[in-house]
Structures are given as C-alpha cells and as structure tokens.
Amino acid sequence: MFVGVARFDFLVPGSTSLKEKRRVVQSMIGTLSSKFNLAVAEVEHQDLRQRGTLGVSCVSNSSFHAQKMLHEVERYLRGRYEVEIVDVQVEVMVPDA
C-alpha cells in the first residue's frame, strides 16, 4: 500500500473578500473529491482573502499510480480555476506494517 500526499499553495488574485475565496476553495474541494476520489481539505491560510493551501491525499497499490494521480490533480487545478499555484509538494510514502 502506498499513500500519496500533496500540498498546493495558491493565490486567488481576484478575491476581494474571504467569502469570495471560500467559494473558490469549496468548489475546488468538491470537484477534486468527486472527480479524483481523493481526500481534500483546506489546511492553511483560512483567514487570508487571497491565499490558500489545500492538502490532498490518496491511497494506491503502486507508488507510480499515487504520484500520477497527484500530478493529474495539479494539472487540473492549473487549467480549471482562477487560482495561481505558487508551490506544490508531493510525497508518496509506504506506511509501517
């Protein structure tokens, strides 16, 4: 079993309020959860109106597949939302048995 985790730091340059940013973030979370069958949460910068961080995790039977899924998420976010991805960290781990 392999566990893939990713952290996506992003900016929402057009956001003028926390409410606007929250709308974008909730849309991202809902879409990623359903489209990719992943666990997704906003993990940092909840109180900033133009900055956010999503944490994403997946479980797979191969390291390659876990990494591929997380890179697909990155590609999807870069092409679909009015956000600017500023940093991405991806890691695939093998839990202790």
C-alpha positions as a Markdown table, in Angstrom:
| # | Residue | x | y | z |
|---|---|---|---|---|
| 1 | Met | 0.0 | 0.0 | 0.0 |
| 2 | Phe | 1.2 | 3.5 | -0.9 |
| 3 | Val | -0.1 | 6.8 | 0.5 |
| 4 | Gly | 0.3 | 9.9 | -1.6 |
| 5 | Val | 0.1 | 13.3 | -0.1 |
| 6 | Ala | 0.3 | 16.7 | -1.8 |
| 7 | Arg | 0.2 | 20.3 | -0.6 |
| 8 | Phe | -0.9 | 23.0 | -3.1 |
| 9 | Asp | -0.2 | 26.6 | -2.1 |
| 10 | Phe | -2.1 | 29.0 | -4.2 |
| 11 | Leu | -3.3 | 32.6 | -4.7 |
| 12 | Val | -6.8 | 33.8 | -5.6 |
| 13 | Pro | -5.8 | 37.1 | -7.2 |
| 14 | Gly | -9.3 | 38.3 | -8.0 |
| 15 | Ser | -10.7 | 37.7 | -4.5 |
| 16 | Thr | -11.8 | 40.8 | -2.6 |
| 17 | Ser | -13.2 | 39.0 | 0.4 |
| 18 | Leu | -13.0 | 35.8 | 2.4 |
| 19 | Lys | -16.4 | 34.9 | 1.2 |
| 20 | Glu | -15.2 | 35.0 | -2.5 |
| 21 | Lys | -12.1 | 33.0 | -1.7 |
| 22 | Arg | -14.2 | 30.4 | 0.3 |
| 23 | Arg | -16.5 | 30.0 | -2.8 |
| 24 | Val | -13.5 | 29.1 | -4.9 |
| 25 | Val | -11.9 | 26.9 | -2.3 |
| 26 | Gln | -15.2 | 25.0 | -1.7 |
| 27 | Ser | -15.6 | 24.5 | -5.4 |
| 28 | Met | -12.1 | 23.1 | -5.7 |
| 29 | Ile | -12.5 | 20.7 | -2.8 |
| 30 | Gly | -15.9 | 19.4 | -4.0 |
| 31 | Thr | -14.7 | 18.9 | -7.6 |
| 32 | Leu | -11.4 | 17.2 | -6.6 |
| 33 | Ser | -13.1 | 14.9 | -4.1 |
| 34 | Ser | -15.6 | 13.7 | -6.6 |
| 35 | Lys | -13.6 | 13.7 | -9.8 |
| 36 | Phe | -10.4 | 12.0 | -8.4 |
| 37 | Asn | -11.9 | 10.2 | -5.4 |
| 38 | Leu | -9.3 | 11.8 | -3.0 |
| 39 | Ala | -9.4 | 13.3 | 0.5 |
| 40 | Val | -9.1 | 17.1 | 0.2 |
| 41 | Ala | -9.0 | 19.8 | 2.9 |
| 42 | Glu | -8.1 | 23.5 | 3.2 |
| 43 | Val | -5.2 | 23.2 | 5.6 |
| 44 | Glu | -3.7 | 26.7 | 5.9 |
| 45 | His | -4.3 | 30.4 | 5.4 |
| 46 | Gln | -8.1 | 30.2 | 6.1 |
| 47 | Asp | -8.0 | 33.8 | 7.3 |
| 48 | Leu | -6.3 | 35.4 | 4.3 |
| 49 | Arg | -8.6 | 36.5 | 1.4 |
| 50 | Gln | -6.2 | 35.8 | -1.5 |
| 51 | Arg | -4.1 | 32.9 | -0.3 |
| 52 | Gly | -4.9 | 29.3 | 0.4 |
| 53 | Thr | -3.4 | 25.8 | 0.9 |
| 54 | Leu | -5.0 | 22.5 | 0.0 |
| 55 | Gly | -3.9 | 19.2 | 1.4 |
| 56 | Val | -4.7 | 16.2 | -0.8 |
| 57 | Ser | -4.2 | 12.5 | -0.1 |
| 58 | Cys | -4.7 | 9.2 | -1.9 |
| 59 | Val | -4.1 | 5.5 | -1.4 |
| 60 | Ser | -2.9 | 3.3 | -4.1 |
| 61 | Asn | -1.4 | -0.1 | -4.8 |
| 62 | Ser | 1.6 | 1.4 | -6.6 |
| 63 | Ser | 3.9 | 4.4 | -6.0 |
| 64 | Phe | 3.7 | 5.3 | -9.7 |
| 65 | His | -0.1 | 5.4 | -9.6 |
| 66 | Ala | -0.2 | 7.6 | -6.5 |
| 67 | Gln | 2.3 | 10.0 | -7.9 |
| 68 | Lys | 0.4 | 10.1 | -11.3 |
| 69 | Met | -2.9 | 10.9 | -9.5 |
| 70 | Leu | -1.4 | 13.8 | -7.6 |
| 71 | His | 0.2 | 15.2 | -10.7 |
| 72 | Glu | -3.1 | 15.0 | -12.5 |
| 73 | Val | -4.7 | 17.0 | -9.7 |
| 74 | Glu | -2.0 | 19.7 | -10.1 |
| 75 | Arg | -2.6 | 19.8 | -13.9 |
| 76 | Tyr | -6.4 | 20.0 | -13.3 |
| 77 | Leu | -6.0 | 22.9 | -10.8 |
| 78 | Arg | -3.7 | 24.8 | -13.1 |
| 79 | Gly | -6.2 | 24.6 | -16.0 |
| 80 | Arg | -9.6 | 24.9 | -14.4 |
| 81 | Tyr | -9.6 | 27.5 | -11.7 |
| 82 | Glu | -8.9 | 31.2 | -11.3 |
| 83 | Val | -6.1 | 30.5 | -8.9 |
| 84 | Glu | -2.3 | 30.8 | -9.3 |
| 85 | Ile | -0.4 | 27.8 | -7.9 |
| 86 | Val | 2.7 | 29.1 | -6.2 |
| 87 | Asp | 4.1 | 25.9 | -4.6 |
| 88 | Val | 3.5 | 22.2 | -4.9 |
| 89 | Gln | 4.9 | 19.5 | -2.6 |
| 90 | Val | 4.2 | 15.8 | -3.4 |
| 91 | Glu | 5.3 | 12.8 | -1.4 |
| 92 | Val | 4.5 | 9.1 | -1.7 |
| 93 | Met | 5.0 | 7.0 | 1.5 |
| 94 | Val | 4.8 | 3.4 | 2.5 |
| 95 | Pro | 3.1 | 3.1 | 5.9 |
| 96 | Asp | 4.8 | 0.9 | 8.5 |
| 97 | Ala | 3.2 | -2.6 | 8.6 |
